[in-house]
């Protein structure tokens, strides 16, 4: 995903794997100006509060805006979303390799997307890249 304001700023999810029937793992690479950060072993699980593709899809559905910051997080990655005037969404990606150490590095990249079409495209890409694992309980809409 490239930032609409600065195409040299990007976040890339890749190297998907399935640790078991209840999770999906992947790597994240973030680039901006002179910064490049990468992290392996980001994992999302069916019991997490929100599935990343669903979180982004809800942001895309609210293309007219929202007032509070929205946050999604898992073991080594967090995503903060803020709606701004002009129909733009600021996505702040925070990579942190250690969750239990205070002497570790963190990298934060901010990308901007248009609230409508660009957010919808990101949600669709995430749904394709991070399918719900086979062990996930069926949702009421799927029954």
C-alpha atoms as an extended CHARMM CRD file, in Angstrom:
* protein
*
       143  EXT
         1         1  UNK       CA              0.0000000000        0.0000000000        0.0000000000  PROA      1               0.0000000000
         2         2  UNK       CA              1.4180000000        3.3610000000       -1.0430000000  PROA      2               0.0000000000
         3         3  UNK       CA              0.6250000000        6.6740000000        0.5610000000  PROA      3               0.0000000000
         4         4  UNK       CA             -1.4590000000        8.9280000000       -1.7060000000  PROA      4               0.0000000000
         5         5  UNK       CA              0.4370000000       11.9940000000       -0.4460000000  PROA      5               0.0000000000
         6         6  UNK       CA              3.9550000000       10.5380000000       -0.7730000000  PROA      6               0.0000000000
         7         7  UNK       CA              4.3680000000        7.5030000000       -3.0760000000  PROA      7               0.0000000000
         8         8  UNK       CA              7.7950000000        6.7720000000       -1.5460000000  PROA      8               0.0000000000
         9         9  UNK       CA              6.0560000000        5.9420000000        1.7380000000  PROA      9               0.0000000000
        10        10  UNK       CA              4.6490000000        2.4250000000        1.7540000000  PROA      10              0.0000000000
        11        11  UNK       CA              3.6310000000       -0.5190000000        3.8800000000  PROA      11              0.0000000000
        12        12  UNK       CA              3.7500000000       -4.0240000000        2.4220000000  PROA      12              0.0000000000
        13        13  UNK       CA              2.3310000000       -7.1940000000        3.9530000000  PROA      13              0.0000000000
        14        14  UNK       CA              3.8540000000      -10.3730000000        2.5150000000  PROA      14              0.0000000000
        15        15  UNK       CA              5.0320000000      -13.9480000000        3.1780000000  PROA      15              0.0000000000
        16        16  UNK       CA              1.6990000000      -15.2080000000        4.4790000000  PROA      16              0.0000000000
        17        17  UNK       CA              1.6620000000      -18.4890000000        6.4080000000  PROA      17              0.0000000000
        18        18  UNK       CA             -0.8170000000      -20.4450000000        8.4990000000  PROA      18              0.0000000000
        19        19  UNK       CA              0.5330000000      -21.3880000000       11.9790000000  PROA      19              0.0000000000
        20        20  UNK       CA             -2.5650000000      -23.5500000000       12.5710000000  PROA      20              0.0000000000
        21        21  UNK       CA             -6.2870000000      -23.6820000000       11.7630000000  PROA      21              0.0000000000
        22        22  UNK       CA             -6.9940000000      -20.5520000000       13.8320000000  PROA      22              0.0000000000
        23        23  UNK       CA             -4.4290000000      -18.0210000000       12.6770000000  PROA      23              0.0000000000
        24        24  UNK       CA             -2.6480000000      -16.3510000000        9.8060000000  PROA      24              0.0000000000
        25        25  UNK       CA              0.8750000000      -14.9930000000        9.9940000000  PROA      25              0.0000000000
        26        26  UNK       CA              2.7240000000      -12.5950000000        7.7430000000  PROA      26              0.0000000000
        27        27  UNK       CA              5.6440000000      -10.2080000000        7.4800000000  PROA      27              0.0000000000
        28        28  UNK       CA              5.4470000000       -6.4180000000        7.2560000000  PROA      28              0.0000000000
        29        29  UNK       CA              7.8240000000       -4.0500000000        5.5120000000  PROA      29              0.0000000000
        30        30  UNK       CA              7.5420000000       -0.2790000000        5.9730000000  PROA      30              0.0000000000
        31        31  UNK       CA              9.4320000000        2.3630000000        3.9930000000  PROA      31              0.0000000000
        32        32  UNK       CA              9.5560000000        6.1380000000        4.2070000000  PROA      32              0.0000000000
        33        33  UNK       CA             12.2990000000        8.6170000000        3.2870000000  PROA      33              0.0000000000
        34        34  UNK       CA             15.4920000000        7.0640000000        4.6680000000  PROA      34              0.0000000000
        35        35  UNK       CA             13.6660000000        4.5370000000        6.8670000000  PROA      35              0.0000000000
        36        36  UNK       CA             13.1640000000        0.8740000000        6.1400000000  PROA      36              0.0000000000
        37        37  UNK       CA             11.7860000000       -1.4550000000        8.7960000000  PROA      37              0.0000000000
        38        38  UNK       CA             10.7430000000       -5.0790000000        8.5220000000  PROA      38              0.0000000000
        39        39  UNK       CA              9.2530000000       -7.5350000000       10.9370000000  PROA      39              0.0000000000
        40        40  UNK       CA              8.4120000000      -11.2210000000       10.6570000000  PROA      40              0.0000000000
        41        41  UNK       CA              5.9050000000      -13.2360000000       12.6470000000  PROA      41              0.0000000000
        42        42  UNK       CA              2.9420000000      -10.8820000000       12.8010000000  PROA      42              0.0000000000
        43        43  UNK       CA              0.0130000000      -13.1590000000       13.6070000000  PROA      43              0.0000000000
        44        44  UNK       CA             -3.7300000000      -12.6430000000       13.6760000000  PROA      44              0.0000000000
        45        45  UNK       CA             -6.1150000000      -15.1020000000       15.2710000000  PROA      45              0.0000000000
        46        46  UNK       CA             -9.8160000000      -15.8400000000       14.9440000000  PROA      46              0.0000000000
        47        47  UNK       CA            -10.3370000000      -14.8700000000       18.5890000000  PROA      47              0.0000000000
        48        48  UNK       CA             -8.7700000000      -11.3960000000       18.1840000000  PROA      48              0.0000000000
        49        49  UNK       CA            -11.0960000000       -8.4670000000       18.8300000000  PROA      49              0.0000000000
        50        50  UNK       CA            -11.2330000000       -7.6090000000       15.1330000000  PROA      50              0.0000000000
        51        51  UNK       CA             -9.9210000000       -9.2370000000       11.9670000000  PROA      51              0.0000000000
        52        52  UNK       CA             -7.6380000000       -6.7300000000       10.1870000000  PROA      52              0.0000000000
        53        53  UNK       CA             -9.5050000000       -6.9350000000        6.8370000000  PROA      53              0.0000000000
        54        54  UNK       CA            -12.8240000000       -6.3860000000        8.6390000000  PROA      54              0.0000000000
        55        55  UNK       CA            -11.3990000000       -3.4280000000       10.5700000000  PROA      55              0.0000000000
        56        56  UNK       CA            -10.2800000000       -1.7470000000        7.3360000000  PROA      56              0.0000000000
        57        57  UNK       CA            -13.5780000000       -2.6350000000        5.6140000000  PROA      57              0.0000000000
        58        58  UNK       CA            -15.4780000000       -0.8320000000        8.4040000000  PROA      58              0.0000000000
        59        59  UNK       CA            -13.2430000000        2.2190000000        7.8840000000  PROA      59              0.0000000000
        60        60  UNK       CA            -14.0060000000        2.1180000000        4.1640000000  PROA      60              0.0000000000
        61        61  UNK       CA            -17.7550000000        1.7860000000        4.8400000000  PROA      61              0.0000000000
        62        62  UNK       CA            -17.6090000000        4.9440000000        6.9740000000  PROA      62              0.0000000000
        63        63  UNK       CA            -16.2690000000        7.0100000000        4.0750000000  PROA      63              0.0000000000
        64        64  UNK       CA            -18.2510000000       10.0490000000        5.2810000000  PROA      64              0.0000000000
        65        65  UNK       CA            -16.0790000000       10.1640000000        8.3700000000  PROA      65              0.0000000000
        66        66  UNK       CA            -15.8790000000        9.5080000000       12.0710000000  PROA      66              0.0000000000
        67        67  UNK       CA            -14.7410000000       11.5550000000       15.0490000000  PROA      67              0.0000000000
        68        68  UNK       CA            -12.6080000000        9.3150000000       17.2740000000  PROA      68              0.0000000000
        69        69  UNK       CA             -9.3540000000        7.5440000000       16.4820000000  PROA      69              0.0000000000
        70        70  UNK       CA             -9.8890000000        3.8580000000       15.7070000000  PROA      70              0.0000000000
        71        71  UNK       CA             -7.2550000000        1.2850000000       16.6480000000  PROA      71              0.0000000000
        72        72  UNK       CA             -6.4770000000       -2.2810000000       15.6280000000  PROA      72              0.0000000000
        73        73  UNK       CA             -3.5680000000       -4.2370000000       17.0840000000  PROA      73              0.0000000000
        74        74  UNK       CA             -1.9470000000       -7.6270000000       17.3310000000  PROA      74              0.0000000000
        75        75  UNK       CA              1.3500000000       -8.9920000000       18.6270000000  PROA      75              0.0000000000
        76        76  UNK       CA              3.8520000000       -6.9290000000       16.5550000000  PROA      76              0.0000000000
        77        77  UNK       CA              1.6960000000       -4.4960000000       14.6050000000  PROA      77              0.0000000000
        78        78  UNK       CA             -0.8190000000       -1.8070000000       15.4170000000  PROA      78              0.0000000000
        79        79  UNK       CA             -2.8470000000        0.3910000000       13.1040000000  PROA      79              0.0000000000
        80        80  UNK       CA             -4.4370000000        3.7060000000       14.1040000000  PROA      80              0.0000000000
        81        81  UNK       CA             -6.9470000000        5.3530000000       11.7890000000  PROA      81              0.0000000000
        82        82  UNK       CA             -8.0790000000        8.9820000000       11.8960000000  PROA      82              0.0000000000
        83        83  UNK       CA            -10.5010000000       10.6790000000        9.5410000000  PROA      83              0.0000000000
        84        84  UNK       CA             -9.4990000000       14.1420000000        8.2960000000  PROA      84              0.0000000000
        85        85  UNK       CA            -11.2280000000       16.8750000000        6.3310000000  PROA      85              0.0000000000
        86        86  UNK       CA            -11.3520000000       16.5010000000        2.5800000000  PROA      86              0.0000000000
        87        87  UNK       CA            -12.2750000000       12.8370000000        2.8490000000  PROA      87              0.0000000000
        88        88  UNK       CA             -8.8240000000       11.5150000000        3.7370000000  PROA      88              0.0000000000
        89        89  UNK       CA             -7.8690000000        8.8280000000        6.2140000000  PROA      89              0.0000000000
        90        90  UNK       CA             -4.5660000000        8.8930000000        8.0590000000  PROA      90              0.0000000000
        91        91  UNK       CA             -3.3210000000        5.3670000000        8.7880000000  PROA      91              0.0000000000
        92        92  UNK       CA             -0.4790000000        5.1070000000       11.2940000000  PROA      92              0.0000000000
        93        93  UNK       CA              1.2810000000        1.7400000000       11.1840000000  PROA      93              0.0000000000
        94        94  UNK       CA              3.4440000000        0.8630000000       14.2050000000  PROA      94              0.0000000000
        95        95  UNK       CA              5.8410000000       -2.0740000000       14.0040000000  PROA      95              0.0000000000
        96        96  UNK       CA              7.2830000000       -3.3560000000       17.2850000000  PROA      96              0.0000000000
        97        97  UNK       CA              9.2910000000       -6.5910000000       17.3420000000  PROA      97              0.0000000000
        98        98  UNK       CA              9.1810000000       -7.1920000000       21.0830000000  PROA      98              0.0000000000
        99        99  UNK       CA              6.0820000000       -6.9620000000       23.2010000000  PROA      99              0.0000000000
       100       100  UNK       CA              7.7680000000       -7.5840000000       26.5500000000  PROA      100             0.0000000000
       101       101  UNK       CA             11.0270000000       -5.5990000000       26.3430000000  PROA      101             0.0000000000
       102       102  UNK       CA             11.4280000000       -1.9030000000       27.0190000000  PROA      102             0.0000000000
       103       103  UNK       CA             14.7890000000       -1.6190000000       25.2220000000  PROA      103             0.0000000000
       104       104  UNK       CA             13.5300000000       -2.4340000000       21.7440000000  PROA      104             0.0000000000
       105       105  UNK       CA             12.9910000000       -0.4230000000       18.5830000000  PROA      105             0.0000000000
       106       106  UNK       CA              9.7020000000        0.6640000000       17.0680000000  PROA      106             0.0000000000
       107       107  UNK       CA              8.9880000000        2.0380000000       13.6210000000  PROA      107             0.0000000000
       108       108  UNK       CA              5.9770000000        4.1790000000       12.8180000000  PROA      108             0.0000000000
       109       109  UNK       CA              4.8760000000        4.9830000000        9.2740000000  PROA      109             0.0000000000
       110       110  UNK       CA              1.9550000000        7.2280000000        8.3950000000  PROA      110             0.0000000000
       111       111  UNK       CA              0.0900000000        6.7800000000        5.1330000000  PROA      111             0.0000000000
       112       112  UNK       CA             -2.8070000000        8.7670000000        3.7280000000  PROA      112             0.0000000000
       113       113  UNK       CA             -5.6390000000        7.3290000000        1.6310000000  PROA      113             0.0000000000
       114       114  UNK       CA             -8.8580000000        8.6630000000        0.1790000000  PROA      114             0.0000000000
       115       115  UNK       CA            -11.7430000000        7.5870000000        2.3920000000  PROA      115             0.0000000000
       116       116  UNK       CA            -13.8030000000        5.9880000000       -0.3770000000  PROA      116             0.0000000000
       117       117  UNK       CA            -12.2230000000        4.1340000000       -3.2720000000  PROA      117             0.0000000000
       118       118  UNK       CA             -8.6820000000        3.7770000000       -1.9260000000  PROA      118             0.0000000000
       119       119  UNK       CA             -9.8450000000        2.4890000000        1.4570000000  PROA      119             0.0000000000
       120       120  UNK       CA            -12.2330000000        0.0440000000       -0.2530000000  PROA      120             0.0000000000
       121       121  UNK       CA             -9.4000000000       -1.2290000000       -2.4580000000  PROA      121             0.0000000000
       122       122  UNK       CA             -7.1730000000       -1.7090000000        0.5930000000  PROA      122             0.0000000000
       123       123  UNK       CA             -9.9410000000       -3.6340000000        2.3720000000  PROA      123             0.0000000000
       124       124  UNK       CA            -10.4110000000       -5.8970000000       -0.6720000000  PROA      124             0.0000000000
       125       125  UNK       CA             -6.6600000000       -6.5420000000       -0.9150000000  PROA      125             0.0000000000
       126       126  UNK       CA             -6.5000000000       -7.3900000000        2.7960000000  PROA      126             0.0000000000
       127       127  UNK       CA             -9.4560000000       -9.7860000000        2.5220000000  PROA      127             0.0000000000
       128       128  UNK       CA             -7.6240000000      -11.5980000000       -0.2660000000  PROA      128             0.0000000000
       129       129  UNK       CA             -4.2680000000      -11.6590000000        1.5420000000  PROA      129             0.0000000000
       130       130  UNK       CA             -5.6350000000      -12.5660000000        5.0000000000  PROA      130             0.0000000000
       131       131  UNK       CA             -8.4780000000      -15.0290000000        4.5030000000  PROA      131             0.0000000000
       132       132  UNK       CA            -10.3290000000      -16.2130000000        7.5690000000  PROA      132             0.0000000000
       133       133  UNK       CA             -8.6030000000      -19.4540000000        8.7030000000  PROA      133             0.0000000000
       134       134  UNK       CA            -10.4080000000      -22.7770000000        8.2920000000  PROA      134             0.0000000000
       135       135  UNK       CA            -10.8690000000      -23.1760000000       12.0570000000  PROA      135             0.0000000000
       136       136  UNK       CA            -12.7310000000      -19.8840000000       12.4030000000  PROA      136             0.0000000000
       137       137  UNK       CA            -16.2560000000      -20.1210000000       13.7990000000  PROA      137             0.0000000000
       138       138  UNK       CA            -18.8900000000      -19.2980000000       11.2160000000  PROA      138             0.0000000000
       139       139  UNK       CA            -20.4870000000      -15.9040000000       11.5790000000  PROA      139             0.0000000000
       140       140  UNK       CA            -24.2440000000      -15.5100000000       11.7940000000  PROA      140             0.0000000000
       141       141  UNK       CA            -24.3760000000      -14.0290000000        8.2620000000  PROA      141             0.0000000000
       142       142  UNK       CA            -22.6520000000      -17.1600000000        6.8800000000  PROA      142             0.0000000000
       143       143  UNK       CA            -25.0040000000      -19.6980000000        8.5170000000  PROA      143             0.0000000000
